[in-house]
Amino acid sequence: MEPVEESRAPHKIQKHDLPQDEEGQLTIDVWQTPDEIVVQAIVGGVKLEDLDVEVTHDMVTLRGKRERQKEISGNDYFYQELYWGAFSRSILLPQEIDADEAEATMKNGLLTISLPKLDKARISKLKVKNE
């Protein structure tokens, strides 16, 4: 067997890790229907217990971590593009939502958050009490 010429040898790809104190940022899709705002993010490889979703009336924050199952020496990689470690993303919503009615589901690594819109046209009548 002939030795592989250096120009034909596989090229090693440099690792692109963030510094220890920084977090990765999830990519997201956000859209609306007449009744709700929907946020989706790919979170494949993240365990449910490592995923945190916080919702307020005008913001959604996603936090979590993706842990590597097996440590591999950097010299053994040909490509290393996946992000491993902590991540977060905060999304300022375009209108207020009902945080108490929000729901989050994960299927096949796709996180979907359904955020019912508050009906600003709805009028609540208060009964005036006599003191």
N, CA, C and O atoms as CSV, one atom per row, in Angstrom:
chain,resi,resn,atom,element,x,y,z
A,1,MET,N,N,0.846,-1.172,0.000
A,1,MET,CA,C,0.000,0.000,0.000
A,1,MET,C,C,0.891,1.235,0.000
A,1,MET,O,O,1.859,1.316,0.756
A,2,GLU,N,N,0.555,2.186,-0.850
A,2,GLU,CA,C,1.364,3.402,-0.956
A,2,GLU,C,C,0.979,4.384,0.143
A,2,GLU,O,O,-0.187,4.451,0.532
A,3,PRO,N,N,1.951,5.149,0.649
A,3,PRO,CA,C,1.618,6.158,1.649
A,3,PRO,C,C,0.745,7.250,1.025
A,3,PRO,O,O,0.888,7.575,-0.154
A,4,VAL,N,N,-0.146,7.802,1.823
A,4,VAL,CA,C,-1.031,8.882,1.364
A,4,VAL,C,C,-0.239,10.170,1.312
A,4,VAL,O,O,0.434,10.546,2.272
A,5,GLU,N,N,-0.330,10.840,0.172
A,5,GLU,CA,C,0.343,12.133,0.065
A,5,GLU,C,C,-0.331,13.116,1.005
A,5,GLU,O,O,-1.535,13.037,1.253
A,6,GLU,N,N,0.460,14.041,1.523
A,6,GLU,CA,C,-0.081,15.007,2.471
A,6,GLU,C,C,-1.254,15.774,1.885
A,6,GLU,O,O,-2.215,16.060,2.600
A,7,SER,N,N,-1.202,16.118,0.594
A,7,SER,CA,C,-2.282,16.892,-0.018
A,7,SER,C,C,-3.572,16.084,-0.124
A,7,SER,O,O,-4.648,16.664,-0.272
A,8,ARG,N,N,-3.484,14.756,-0.050
A,8,ARG,CA,C,-4.674,13.913,-0.126
A,8,ARG,C,C,-5.161,13.464,1.252
A,8,ARG,O,O,-6.235,12.875,1.371
A,9,ALA,N,N,-4.397,13.732,2.255
A,9,ALA,CA,C,-4.792,13.334,3.605
A,9,ALA,C,C,-5.996,14.160,4.039
A,9,ALA,O,O,-6.119,15.322,3.651
A,10,PRO,N,N,-6.890,13.572,4.845
A,10,PRO,CA,C,-8.042,14.336,5.327
A,10,PRO,C,C,-7.575,15.564,6.106
A,10,PRO,O,O,-6.614,15.505,6.872
A,11,HIS,N,N,-8.268,16.658,5.894
A,11,HIS,CA,C,-7.941,17.886,6.621
A,11,HIS,C,C,-8.695,17.896,7.939
A,11,HIS,O,O,-9.876,17.554,7.992
A,12,LYS,N,N,-8.025,18.277,8.970
A,12,LYS,CA,C,-8.655,18.389,10.278
A,12,LYS,C,C,-9.404,19.713,10.345
A,12,LYS,O,O,-8.893,20.748,9.915
A,13,ILE,N,N,-10.602,19.673,10.879
A,13,ILE,CA,C,-11.414,20.873,11.022
A,13,ILE,C,C,-11.253,21.376,12.448
A,13,ILE,O,O,-11.339,20.609,13.406
A,14,GLN,N,N,-11.022,22.664,12.572
A,14,GLN,CA,C,-10.833,23.223,13.909
A,14,GLN,C,C,-12.146,23.235,14.667
A,14,GLN,O,O,-13.224,23.400,14.096
A,15,LYS,N,N,-12.021,23.059,15.938
A,15,LYS,CA,C,-13.153,23.068,16.842
A,15,LYS,C,C,-13.581,24.507,17.073
A,15,LYS,O,O,-12.740,25.388,17.257
A,16,HIS,N,N,-14.884,24.748,17.064
A,16,HIS,CA,C,-15.394,26.105,17.249
A,16,HIS,C,C,-16.227,26.174,18.526
A,16,HIS,O,O,-17.426,26.447,18.469
A,17,ASP,N,N,-15.615,25.933,19.648
A,17,ASP,CA,C,-16.319,26.019,20.926
A,17,ASP,C,C,-16.327,27.455,21.413
A,17,ASP,O,O,-15.409,28.230,21.148
A,18,LEU,N,N,-17.392,27.788,22.134
A,18,LEU,CA,C,-17.445,29.088,22.780
A,18,LEU,C,C,-16.635,29.027,24.065
A,18,LEU,O,O,-16.452,27.947,24.627
A,19,PRO,N,N,-16.144,30.173,24.540
A,19,PRO,CA,C,-15.478,30.174,25.842
A,19,PRO,C,C,-16.418,29.607,26.905
A,19,PRO,O,O,-17.639,29.647,26.749
A,20,GLN,N,N,-15.847,29.085,27.974
A,20,GLN,CA,C,-16.621,28.399,29.008
A,20,GLN,C,C,-17.784,29.219,29.560
A,20,GLN,O,O,-18.826,28.649,29.884
A,21,ASP,N,N,-17.635,30.544,29.676
A,21,ASP,CA,C,-18.667,31.357,30.310
A,21,ASP,C,C,-19.724,31.854,29.325
A,21,ASP,O,O,-20.624,32.588,29.734
A,22,GLU,N,N,-19.652,31.488,28.057
A,22,GLU,CA,C,-20.623,31.940,27.075
A,22,GLU,C,C,-21.582,30.815,26.719
A,22,GLU,O,O,-21.273,29.633,26.871
A,23,GLU,N,N,-22.763,31.220,26.236
A,23,GLU,CA,C,-23.779,30.260,25.849
A,23,GLU,C,C,-24.028,30.349,24.351
A,23,GLU,O,O,-23.843,31.398,23.733
A,24,GLY,N,N,-24.447,29.234,23.787
A,24,GLY,CA,C,-24.885,29.237,22.399
A,24,GLY,C,C,-26.267,29.859,22.317
A,24,GLY,O,O,-26.956,29.991,23.328
A,25,GLN,N,N,-26.670,30.241,21.118
A,25,GLN,CA,C,-27.985,30.846,20.933
A,25,GLN,C,C,-28.786,29.997,19.956
A,25,GLN,O,O,-28.323,29.700,18.855
A,26,LEU,N,N,-29.991,29.608,20.366
A,26,LEU,CA,C,-30.852,28.801,19.514
A,26,LEU,C,C,-31.348,29.612,18.330
A,26,LEU,O,O,-31.572,30.817,18.441
A,27,THR,N,N,-31.517,28.950,17.206
A,27,THR,CA,C,-32.215,29.577,16.087
A,27,THR,C,C,-33.693,29.254,16.249
A,27,THR,O,O,-34.052,28.177,16.724
A,28,ILE,N,N,-34.544,30.187,15.853
A,28,ILE,CA,C,-35.977,30.044,16.101
A,28,ILE,C,C,-36.786,30.477,14.885
A,28,ILE,O,O,-36.293,31.188,14.009
A,29,ASP,N,N,-38.026,30.035,14.852
A,29,ASP,CA,C,-39.062,30.575,13.979
A,29,ASP,C,C,-40.155,31.088,14.898
A,29,ASP,O,O,-40.492,30.436,15.887
A,30,VAL,N,N,-40.715,32.253,14.582
A,30,VAL,CA,C,-41.830,32.819,15.347
A,30,VAL,C,C,-42.858,33.304,14.335
A,30,VAL,O,O,-42.524,34.049,13.414
A,31,TRP,N,N,-44.105,32.885,14.504
A,31,TRP,CA,C,-45.170,33.357,13.622
A,31,TRP,C,C,-46.467,33.462,14.405
A,31,TRP,O,O,-46.540,33.068,15.569
A,32,GLN,N,N,-47.493,34.001,13.746
A,32,GLN,CA,C,-48.771,34.170,14.419
A,32,GLN,C,C,-49.905,33.576,13.599
A,32,GLN,O,O,-49.834,33.460,12.375
A,33,THR,N,N,-50.947,33.206,14.319
A,33,THR,CA,C,-52.239,32.871,13.741
A,33,THR,C,C,-53.184,33.936,14.297
A,33,THR,O,O,-52.747,34.781,15.078
A,34,PRO,N,N,-54.444,33.923,13.926
A,34,PRO,CA,C,-55.342,34.926,14.515
A,34,PRO,C,C,-55.437,34.846,16.042
A,34,PRO,O,O,-55.722,35.849,16.696
A,35,ASP,N,N,-55.197,33.649,16.617
A,35,ASP,CA,C,-55.400,33.461,18.053
A,35,ASP,C,C,-54.148,33.282,18.892
A,35,ASP,O,O,-54.208,33.382,20.117
A,36,GLU,N,N,-53.013,33.016,18.252
A,36,GLU,CA,C,-51.819,32.722,19.045
A,36,GLU,C,C,-50.538,33.109,18.321
A,36,GLU,O,O,-50.517,33.345,17.113
A,37,ILE,N,N,-49.466,33.165,19.118
A,37,ILE,CA,C,-48.110,33.318,18.597
A,37,ILE,C,C,-47.428,31.974,18.831
A,37,ILE,O,O,-47.565,31.380,19.900
A,38,VAL,N,N,-46.698,31.500,17.834
A,38,VAL,CA,C,-46.040,30.197,17.923
A,38,VAL,C,C,-44.534,30.399,17.794
A,38,VAL,O,O,-44.062,31.110,16.907
A,39,VAL,N,N,-43.789,29.763,18.695
A,39,VAL,CA,C,-42.325,29.791,18.660
A,39,VAL,C,C,-41.855,28.354,18.468
A,39,VAL,O,O,-42.319,27.449,19.161
A,40,GLN,N,N,-40.934,28.144,17.528
A,40,GLN,CA,C,-40.356,26.821,17.339
A,40,GLN,C,C,-38.839,26.913,17.348
A,40,GLN,O,O,-38.253,27.881,16.863
A,41,ALA,N,N,-38.213,25.876,17.916
A,41,ALA,CA,C,-36.750,25.788,17.952
A,41,ALA,C,C,-36.355,24.319,17.846
A,41,ALA,O,O,-37.028,23.446,18.392
A,42,ILE,N,N,-35.268,24.058,17.146
A,42,ILE,CA,C,-34.723,22.703,17.064
A,42,ILE,C,C,-33.859,22.476,18.307
A,42,ILE,O,O,-32.888,23.197,18.538
A,43,VAL,N,N,-34.221,21.473,19.095
A,43,VAL,CA,C,-33.485,21.171,20.324
A,43,VAL,C,C,-33.109,19.689,20.373
A,43,VAL,O,O,-33.090,19.081,21.443
A,44,GLY,N,N,-32.817,19.124,19.225
A,44,GLY,CA,C,-32.430,17.717,19.152
A,44,GLY,C,C,-31.225,17.434,20.035
A,44,GLY,O,O,-30.277,18.218,20.084
A,45,GLY,N,N,-31.273,16.317,20.724
A,45,GLY,CA,C,-30.168,15.933,21.601
A,45,GLY,C,C,-30.256,16.519,22.996
A,45,GLY,O,O,-29.380,16.276,23.826
A,46,VAL,N,N,-31.313,17.294,23.267
A,46,VAL,CA,C,-31.493,17.899,24.589
A,46,VAL,C,C,-32.530,17.082,25.351
A,46,VAL,O,O,-33.617,16.818,24.837
A,47,LYS,N,N,-32.197,16.682,26.572
A,47,LYS,CA,C,-33.138,15.952,27.418
A,47,LYS,C,C,-34.184,16.933,27.950
A,47,LYS,O,O,-33.879,18.101,28.188
A,48,LEU,N,N,-35.416,16.457,28.135
A,48,LEU,CA,C,-36.480,17.322,28.659
A,48,LEU,C,C,-36.086,17.962,29.985
A,48,LEU,O,O,-36.386,19.132,30.226
A,49,GLU,N,N,-35.412,17.196,30.848
A,49,GLU,CA,C,-35.035,17.746,32.156
A,49,GLU,C,C,-33.941,18.809,32.045
A,49,GLU,O,O,-33.695,19.540,33.004
A,50,ASP,N,N,-33.287,18.902,30.895
A,50,ASP,CA,C,-32.254,19.921,30.681
A,50,ASP,C,C,-32.780,21.128,29.912
A,50,ASP,O,O,-31.997,21.974,29.478
A,51,LEU,N,N,-34.099,21.215,29.737
A,51,LEU,CA,C,-34.717,22.293,28.972
A,51,LEU,C,C,-35.628,23.099,29.881
A,51,LEU,O,O,-36.448,22.534,30.605
A,52,ASP,N,N,-35.486,24.422,29.847
A,52,ASP,CA,C,-36.285,25.316,30.683
A,52,ASP,C,C,-36.929,26.372,29.786
A,52,ASP,O,O,-36.244,27.044,29.016
A,53,VAL,N,N,-38.248,26.511,29.891
A,53,VAL,CA,C,-38.985,27.512,29.124
A,53,VAL,C,C,-39.685,28.431,30.114
A,53,VAL,O,O,-40.489,27.977,30.929
A,54,GLU,N,N,-39.377,29.728,30.044
A,54,GLU,CA,C,-40.015,30.727,30.901
A,54,GLU,C,C,-40.840,31.657,30.026
A,54,GLU,O,O,-40.383,32.107,28.974
A,55,VAL,N,N,-42.070,31.944,30.473
A,55,VAL,CA,C,-42.977,32.779,29.694
A,55,VAL,C,C,-43.529,33.886,30.579
A,55,VAL,O,O,-43.999,33.626,31.686
A,56,THR,N,N,-43.472,35.131,30.086
A,56,THR,CA,C,-44.162,36.253,30.714
A,56,THR,C,C,-45.158,36.786,29.692
A,56,THR,O,O,-45.283,36.225,28.604
A,57,HIS,N,N,-45.858,37.844,30.020
A,57,HIS,CA,C,-46.871,38.378,29.103
A,57,HIS,C,C,-46.280,38.941,27.810
A,57,HIS,O,O,-47.003,39.123,26.831
A,58,ASP,N,N,-44.965,39.220,27.796
A,58,ASP,CA,C,-44.376,39.804,26.581
A,58,ASP,C,C,-43.026,39.200,26.180
A,58,ASP,O,O,-42.357,39.726,25.291
A,59,MET,N,N,-42.616,38.089,26.833
A,59,MET,CA,C,-41.308,37.512,26.516
A,59,MET,C,C,-41.290,36.004,26.776
A,59,MET,O,O,-41.950,35.500,27.685
A,60,VAL,N,N,-40.510,35.302,25.946
A,60,VAL,CA,C,-40.255,33.871,26.143
A,60,VAL,C,C,-38.747,33.694,26.241
A,60,VAL,O,O,-37.999,34.236,25.427
A,61,THR,N,N,-38.300,32.935,27.238
A,61,THR,CA,C,-36.878,32.633,27.375
A,61,THR,C,C,-36.699,31.119,27.381
A,61,THR,O,O,-37.337,30.404,28.153
A,62,LEU,N,N,-35.817,30.648,26.501
A,62,LEU,CA,C,-35.479,29.227,26.415
A,62,LEU,C,C,-34.063,29.050,26.920
A,62,LEU,O,O,-33.157,29.776,26.512
A,63,ARG,N,N,-33.868,28.080,27.813
A,63,ARG,CA,C,-32.530,27.765,28.316
A,63,ARG,C,C,-32.371,26.255,28.356
A,63,ARG,O,O,-33.340,25.516,28.530
A,64,GLY,N,N,-31.152,25.819,28.193
A,64,GLY,CA,C,-30.911,24.391,28.292
A,64,GLY,C,C,-29.463,24.062,28.060
A,64,GLY,O,O,-28.601,24.938,27.990
A,65,LYS,N,N,-29.216,22.766,27.941
A,65,LYS,CA,C,-27.859,22.323,27.637
A,65,LYS,C,C,-27.933,21.035,26.831
A,65,LYS,O,O,-28.807,20.191,27.031
A,66,ARG,N,N,-27.005,20.921,25.934
A,66,ARG,CA,C,-26.867,19.727,25.100
A,66,ARG,C,C,-25.543,19.099,25.494
A,66,ARG,O,O,-24.479,19.686,25.295
A,67,GLU,N,N,-25.620,17.892,26.057
A,67,GLU,CA,C,-24.411,17.239,26.549
A,67,GLU,C,C,-23.933,16.169,25.579
A,67,GLU,O,O,-24.715,15.373,25.059
A,68,ARG,N,N,-22.651,16.174,25.359
A,68,ARG,CA,C,-22.008,15.180,24.498
A,68,ARG,C,C,-22.084,13.822,25.202
A,68,ARG,O,O,-21.806,13.722,26.397
A,69,GLN,N,N,-22.460,12.787,24.462
A,69,GLN,CA,C,-22.582,11.448,25.034
A,69,GLN,C,C,-21.228,10.778,25.233
A,69,GLN,O,O,-21.068,9.934,26.115
A,70,LYS,N,N,-20.256,11.160,24.409
A,70,LYS,CA,C,-18.946,10.522,24.454
A,70,LYS,C,C,-17.892,11.566,24.110
A,70,LYS,O,O,-18.042,12.296,23.131
A,71,GLU,N,N,-16.841,11.642,24.896
A,71,GLU,CA,C,-15.730,12.562,24.597
A,71,GLU,C,C,-14.863,11.961,23.507
A,71,GLU,O,O,-14.491,10.788,23.555
A,72,ILE,N,N,-14.555,12.783,22.534
A,72,ILE,CA,C,-13.718,12.349,21.413
A,72,ILE,C,C,-12.561,13.321,21.306
A,72,ILE,O,O,-12.749,14.534,21.391
A,73,SER,N,N,-11.381,12.795,21.122
A,73,SER,CA,C,-10.195,13.635,20.989
A,73,SER,C,C,-10.344,14.552,19.782
A,73,SER,O,O,-10.814,14.129,18.726
A,74,GLY,N,N,-9.946,15.800,19.942
A,74,GLY,CA,C,-10.017,16.773,18.860
A,74,GLY,C,C,-9.262,16.343,17.624
A,74,GLY,O,O,-9.645,16.696,16.509
A,75,ASN,N,N,-8.194,15.585,17.805
A,75,ASN,CA,C,-7.411,15.113,16.660
A,75,ASN,C,C,-8.128,14.034,15.856
A,75,ASN,O,O,-7.741,13.748,14.723
A,76,ASP,N,N,-9.176,13.429,16.434
A,76,ASP,CA,C,-9.899,12.372,15.738
A,76,ASP,C,C,-11.066,12.895,14.904
A,76,ASP,O,O,-11.678,12.134,14.155
A,77,TYR,N,N,-11.379,14.175,15.024
A,77,TYR,CA,C,-12.489,14.756,14.260
A,77,TYR,C,C,-12.077,15.092,12.833
A,77,TYR,O,O,-10.951,15.528,12.593
A,78,PHE,N,N,-12.975,14.890,11.903
A,78,PHE,CA,C,-12.827,15.399,10.542
A,78,PHE,C,C,-13.680,16.655,10.393
A,78,PHE,O,O,-13.270,17.613,9.738
A,79,TYR,N,N,-14.875,16.651,11.005
A,79,TYR,CA,C,-15.759,17.815,11.062
A,79,TYR,C,C,-16.266,17.926,12.481
A,79,TYR,O,O,-16.585,16.916,13.110
A,80,GLN,N,N,-16.341,19.130,12.989
A,80,GLN,CA,C,-16.904,19.340,14.321
A,80,GLN,C,C,-17.715,20.626,14.276
A,80,GLN,O,O,-17.207,21.707,14.574
A,81,GLU,N,N,-18.985,20.492,13.900
A,81,GLU,CA,C,-19.847,21.645,13.698
A,81,GLU,C,C,-20.984,21.723,14.704
A,81,GLU,O,O,-21.575,22.789,14.874
A,82,LEU,N,N,-21.304,20.635,15.368
A,82,LEU,CA,C,-22.408,20.635,16.318
A,82,LEU,C,C,-22.044,21.439,17.556
A,82,LEU,O,O,-20.888,21.472,17.978
A,83,TYR,N,N,-23.061,22.093,18.134
A,83,TYR,CA,C,-22.825,22.856,19.355
A,83,TYR,C,C,-23.184,21.991,20.555
A,83,TYR,O,O,-24.264,21.403,20.608
A,84,TRP,N,N,-22.278,21.920,21.508
A,84,TRP,CA,C,-22.488,21.191,22.759
A,84,TRP,C,C,-22.300,22.171,23.901
A,84,TRP,O,O,-21.362,22.969,23.888
A,85,GLY,N,N,-23.181,22.118,24.885
A,85,GLY,CA,C,-23.060,22.988,26.043
A,85,GLY,C,C,-24.354,23.739,26.291
A,85,GLY,O,O,-25.411,23.383,25.769
A,86,ALA,N,N,-24.248,24.787,27.100
A,86,ALA,CA,C,-25.412,25.579,27.487
A,86,ALA,C,C,-25.834,26.494,26.342
A,86,ALA,O,O,-25.006,26.966,25.563
A,87,PHE,N,N,-27.150,26.734,26.260
A,87,PHE,CA,C,-27.682,27.663,25.265
A,87,PHE,C,C,-28.845,28.419,25.878
A,87,PHE,O,O,-29.438,27.973,26.860
A,88,SER,N,N,-29.166,29.554,25.301
A,88,SER,CA,C,-30.334,30.313,25.737
A,88,SER,C,C,-30.791,31.207,24.597
A,88,SER,O,O,-30.037,31.498,23.668
A,89,ARG,N,N,-32.033,31.633,24.689
A,89,ARG,CA,C,-32.580,32.573,23.718
A,89,ARG,C,C,-33.780,33.241,24.360
A,89,ARG,O,O,-34.671,32.567,24.876
A,90,SER,N,N,-33.804,34.568,24.331
A,90,SER,CA,C,-34.956,35.332,24.802
A,90,SER,C,C,-35.613,35.987,23.602
A,90,SER,O,O,-34.937,36.546,22.738
A,91,ILE,N,N,-36.939,35.914,23.556
A,91,ILE,CA,C,-37.700,36.448,22.437
A,91,ILE,C,C,-38.694,37.461,22.971
A,91,ILE,O,O,-39.573,37.119,23.763
A,92,LEU,N,N,-38.559,38.706,22.541
A,92,LEU,CA,C,-39.524,39.746,22.880
A,92,LEU,C,C,-40.710,39.576,21.943
A,92,LEU,O,O,-40.548,39.622,20.724
A,93,LEU,N,N,-41.884,39.383,22.494
A,93,LEU,CA,C,-43.062,39.094,21.685
A,93,LEU,C,C,-43.677,40.375,21.118
A,93,LEU,O,O,-43.615,41.424,21.758
A,94,PRO,N,N,-44.269,40.299,19.926
A,94,PRO,CA,C,-44.836,41.488,19.290
A,94,PRO,C,C,-46.131,41.969,19.932
A,94,PRO,O,O,-46.563,43.094,19.678
A,95,GLN,N,N,-46.752,41.138,20.755
A,95,GLN,CA,C,-47.946,41.563,21.490
A,95,GLN,C,C,-48.072,40.716,22.746
A,95,GLN,O,O,-47.431,39.673,22.872
A,96,GLU,N,N,-48.895,41.170,23.663
A,96,GLU,CA,C,-49.047,40.462,24.930
A,96,GLU,C,C,-49.775,39.140,24.728
A,96,GLU,O,O,-50.649,39.006,23.871
A,97,ILE,N,N,-49.382,38.166,25.550
A,97,ILE,CA,C,-49.993,36.837,25.494
A,97,ILE,C,C,-50.480,36.442,26.884
A,97,ILE,O,O,-50.126,37.068,27.882
A,98,ASP,N,N,-51.289,35.405,26.930
A,98,ASP,CA,C,-51.784,34.860,28.190
A,98,ASP,C,C,-50.796,33.789,28.657
A,98,ASP,O,O,-50.884,32.634,28.241
A,99,ALA,N,N,-49.870,34.172,29.509
A,99,ALA,CA,C,-48.803,33.264,29.953
A,99,ALA,C,C,-49.363,32.042,30.680
A,99,ALA,O,O,-48.767,30.967,30.623
A,100,ASP,N,N,-50.499,32.192,31.362
A,100,ASP,CA,C,-51.078,31.071,32.104
A,100,ASP,C,C,-51.616,29.972,31.186
A,100,ASP,O,O,-51.732,28.820,31.604
A,101,GLU,N,N,-51.940,30.313,29.961
A,101,GLU,CA,C,-52.497,29.344,29.014
A,101,GLU,C,C,-51.474,28.843,27.993
A,101,GLU,O,O,-51.821,28.068,27.101
A,102,ALA,N,N,-50.228,29.275,28.115
A,102,ALA,CA,C,-49.183,28.870,27.168
A,102,ALA,C,C,-48.888,27.381,27.315
A,102,ALA,O,O,-48.994,26.821,28.406
A,103,GLU,N,N,-48.516,26.746,26.203
A,103,GLU,CA,C,-48.179,25.326,26.208
A,103,GLU,C,C,-46.905,25.094,25.413
A,103,GLU,O,O,-46.637,25.787,24.431
A,104,ALA,N,N,-46.117,24.108,25.849
A,104,ALA,CA,C,-44.891,23.742,25.135
A,104,ALA,C,C,-44.876,22.232,24.941
A,104,ALA,O,O,-45.178,21.471,25.860
A,105,THR,N,N,-44.519,21.808,23.722
A,105,THR,CA,C,-44.396,20.390,23.413
A,105,THR,C,C,-43.095,20.167,22.645
A,105,THR,O,O,-42.580,21.070,21.987
A,106,MET,N,N,-42.578,18.945,22.745
A,106,MET,CA,C,-41.384,18.597,21.979
A,106,MET,C,C,-41.645,17.268,21.279
A,106,MET,O,O,-42.030,16.281,21.905
A,107,LYS,N,N,-41.427,17.269,19.962
A,107,LYS,CA,C,-41.610,16.051,19.171
A,107,LYS,C,C,-40.477,15.958,18.167
A,107,LYS,O,O,-40.244,16.880,17.385
A,108,ASN,N,N,-39.769,14.824,18.197
A,108,ASN,CA,C,-38.661,14.586,17.264
A,108,ASN,C,C,-37.632,15.716,17.274
A,108,ASN,O,O,-37.098,16.082,16.227
A,109,GLY,N,N,-37.357,16.264,18.453
A,109,GLY,CA,C,-36.337,17.310,18.573
A,109,GLY,C,C,-36.806,18.707,18.222
A,109,GLY,O,O,-36.005,19.642,18.220
A,110,LEU,N,N,-38.105,18.871,17.922
A,110,LEU,CA,C,-38.661,20.184,17.596
A,110,LEU,C,C,-39.500,20.672,18.771
A,110,LEU,O,O,-40.516,20.066,19.111
A,111,LEU,N,N,-39.069,21.774,19.391
A,111,LEU,CA,C,-39.808,22.394,20.485
A,111,LEU,C,C,-40.807,23.373,19.888
A,111,LEU,O,O,-40.433,24.240,19.098
A,112,THR,N,N,-42.083,23.239,20.262
A,112,THR,CA,C,-43.133,24.141,19.796
A,112,THR,C,C,-43.810,24.753,21.014
A,112,THR,O,O,-44.295,24.037,21.891
A,113,ILE,N,N,-43.839,26.078,21.063
A,113,ILE,CA,C,-44.470,26.805,22.166
A,113,ILE,C,C,-45.649,27.578,21.592
A,113,ILE,O,O,-45.482,28.409,20.700
A,114,SER,N,N,-46.847,27.296,22.113
A,114,SER,CA,C,-48.069,27.974,21.676
A,114,SER,C,C,-48.457,28.994,22.731
A,114,SER,O,O,-48.648,28.655,23.899
A,115,LEU,N,N,-48.571,30.248,22.310
A,115,LEU,CA,C,-48.814,31.358,23.225
A,115,LEU,C,C,-50.108,32.071,22.828
A,115,LEU,O,O,-50.109,32.850,21.875
A,116,PRO,N,N,-51.215,31.815,23.544
A,116,PRO,CA,C,-52.478,32.463,23.190
A,116,PRO,C,C,-52.384,33.985,23.343
A,116,PRO,O,O,-51.887,34.496,24.347
A,117,LYS,N,N,-52.870,34.686,22.330
A,117,LYS,CA,C,-52.861,36.154,22.372
A,117,LYS,C,C,-53.908,36.644,23.362
A,117,LYS,O,O,-54.965,36.034,23.523
A,118,LEU,N,N,-53.598,37.755,24.021
A,118,LEU,CA,C,-54.596,38.409,24.854
A,118,LEU,C,C,-55.512,39.199,23.935
A,118,LEU,O,O,-55.057,39.846,22.992
A,119,ASP,N,N,-56.788,39.141,24.215
A,119,ASP,CA,C,-57.758,39.874,23.410
A,119,ASP,C,C,-57.888,41.284,23.967
A,119,ASP,O,O,-58.593,41.517,24.948
A,120,LYS,N,N,-57.195,42.220,23.323
A,120,LYS,CA,C,-57.217,43.602,23.815
A,120,LYS,C,C,-58.574,44.253,23.604
A,120,LYS,O,O,-58.892,45.244,24.262
A,121,ALA,N,N,-59.378,43.712,22.698
A,121,ALA,CA,C,-60.704,44.283,22.452
A,121,ALA,C,C,-61.710,43.817,23.506
A,121,ALA,O,O,-62.781,44.404,23.654
A,122,ARG,N,N,-61.356,42.757,24.236
A,122,ARG,CA,C,-62.252,42.241,25.267
A,122,ARG,C,C,-62.389,43.261,26.385
A,122,ARG,O,O,-61.405,43.824,26.863
A,123,ILE,N,N,-63.593,43.478,26.777
A,123,ILE,CA,C,-63.861,44.449,27.841
A,123,ILE,C,C,-64.316,43.685,29.078
A,123,ILE,O,O,-65.219,42.851,29.014
A,124,SER,N,N,-63.682,43.981,30.190
A,124,SER,CA,C,-64.092,43.393,31.459
A,124,SER,C,C,-64.833,44.458,32.252
A,124,SER,O,O,-64.357,45.583,32.409
A,125,LYS,N,N,-66.005,44.083,32.748
A,125,LYS,CA,C,-66.774,45.028,33.557
A,125,LYS,C,C,-66.510,44.731,35.022
A,125,LYS,O,O,-66.508,43.576,35.449
A,126,LEU,N,N,-66.294,45.766,35.766
A,126,LEU,CA,C,-66.097,45.643,37.205
A,126,LEU,C,C,-67.370,46.047,37.919
A,126,LEU,O,O,-68.021,47.029,37.564
A,127,LYS,N,N,-67.708,45.276,38.923
A,127,LYS,CA,C,-68.853,45.627,39.742
A,127,LYS,C,C,-68.354,46.555,40.837
A,127,LYS,O,O,-67.406,46.231,41.552
A,128,VAL,N,N,-68.983,47.689,40.964
A,128,VAL,CA,C,-68.586,48.675,41.965
A,128,VAL,C,C,-69.247,48.293,43.283
A,128,VAL,O,O,-70.461,48.106,43.362
A,129,LYS,N,N,-68.407,48.181,44.324
A,129,LYS,CA,C,-68.910,47.823,45.645
A,129,LYS,C,C,-69.149,49.092,46.453
A,129,LYS,O,O,-68.393,50.059,46.361
A,130,ASN,N,N,-70.186,49.066,47.224
A,130,ASN,CA,C,-70.505,50.178,48.106
A,130,ASN,C,C,-69.815,49.935,49.444
A,130,ASN,O,O,-69.974,48.875,50.049
A,131,GLU,N,N,-69.051,50.919,49.899
A,131,GLU,CA,C,-68.361,50.756,51.188
A,131,GLU,C,C,-69.053,51.508,52.282
A,131,GLU,O,O,-68.606,51.480,53.429
